[in-house]
């Protein structure tokens, strides 16, 4: 019986059965991590004011959006994912 399970699912799958995996740099700590172990976080901004959107054409606005890779330890530290409970304590509820 495993002690704990990951509270998230990774979207990236292995591309090859054997061989070298692609390394990416964690955007928080700078550590090089295999891409399949990282979690993806998008950062950017949106203009939500309807008055500005009516005045300016959407094709003239560049909406900044960046894809960041975060290693599992930084994802837990910076609350990208919630830390999981152990399997033994999952049945217990807090009141």
N, C-alpha and C positions, 0 to 999 in steps of 0.2 A: 504494500500500500504506500503510495507516494506521500511524502510529508506535506507538500504543497503543490498547487498547480498554478500556472500563469493566469492572471486575471484578464488577459487580452489574447487576441489571435494575431499573428503576424500575417501580412498580406503577401509578402514576397516569398516565392518558392525557389528552391534550388534550381539552377538552370542546367547543371550537369550532374551526372552521378559521381564523377571523380574529378579531381584536379583542383586548381587554385580558384578560390572564390574572390570576387571583386571586393576590394576594400574601399570603404568610404570614411570620411572624417566626421566625427561627431561635432555638431555645431555648438555644443555647450562646453565640452572639455578639450576637444581637439584630438582625442584618441582615435586611432585607426581601428575600425571594427569591420568584420565581414558584413556585407550588405543585408544578408538574410537575418541577422540578429538585430538590426536597427529598427526603430519605430519612426514613422514619418510624421512630421509636424509641419503644417502650412502656416506661414505668417504673412501678413500684409494688411491692407486697409480697404475699406469700402466707403463710398459716399452714400449716406443714408438720407440726406436732406433732399426732399422732393423738389424744393425750389431751385436748388443748384442743378439738379439733373434735368429740369425742364429748360433752363437757360443754355446749358452746354450740351453739345452733341456727344453721345457715348463713344463715338469713333475717335473723338479728339482727346479723350481722357485715357491715360495709361494707368490701369489699376495694378498696382504693385502686388505681386504674389510670389512668394519664394518657398521652395520645398527644402525643408531641413531634415537631416538625418540625426536621430538622437540615440545614443547607446542605451542599453537597458538600465544601467546604474543611474545615469542622468535622468532617464525617464521617471524612475521612482523618486529621485531627489527633487526634481522640479515639477512633480505631480502631473506629468503627461499621462501616466496610467496610475490607477489606484493599486496599492499593494494588496496582494491576495492574502486571504486567511488560510490557515492550514486546513487540510481536509478533515481532521478530527474535530475542529471547532466550527465548521460550517453549519452544522445542525443547530448550534446554540444561537439564540437570538438575544439581542440586547433590548432591554425595556427602559 
